[in-house]
C-alpha cells in the first residue's frame, strides 16, 4: 500500500458567499407556475455593481410560455444577443426573439 498523497492545488481553497449586489431576491416561485415556461430577466454585470439597479424581482414576471411540459434547458445564441432557444420535455425546441425595449425602465420605482 502506497503512502504517497497526491498534492492538490485546491486543497486550501475556500469559497465565500456572494455579495447582495451580485444576486437577486424574490426568485422563488411555485413549480406549478413555471410548468412549460421560463422568464428572461436583465442581470447586472457580476464584476461591478450597477448603481440604482433593483435586486428584488417583481412579484409577477412575464413568462415565455409555449411548451406543454417542463422546460429542460435554455441557451442564448452565440451569434445574436436577441435570440434564445428553449427545449422542453415535450420534445419541442422553441426559438425566441427578445426585444431589448422589454427591459426599458427595469429597476425604476413602479416598473
Residue, then its C-alpha position, 0 to 999 in steps of 0.5 A: x500500500x502506497x503512502x504517497x498523497x497526491x498534492x492538490x492545488x485546491x486543497x486550501x481553497x475556500x469559497x465565500x458567499x456572494x455579495x447582495x449586489x451580485x444576486x437577486x431576491x424574490x426568485x422563488x416561485x411555485x413549480x406549478x407556475x413555471x410548468x412549460x415556461x421560463x422568464x428572461x430577466x436583465x442581470x447586472x454585470x457580476x464584476x461591478x455593481x450597477x448603481x440604482x439597479x433593483x435586486x428584488x424581482x417583481x412579484x409577477x414576471x412575464x413568462x415565455x410560455x409555449x411548451x406543454x411540459x417542463x422546460x429542460x434547458x435554455x441557451x442564448x445564441x452565440x451569434x445574436x444577443x436577441x435570440x434564445x432557444x428553449x427545449x422542453x420535455x415535450x420534445x419541442x425546441x422553441x426559438x425566441x426573439x427578445x426585444x431589448x425595449x422589454x427591459x426599458x425602465x427595469x429597476x425604476x420605482x413602479x416598473 
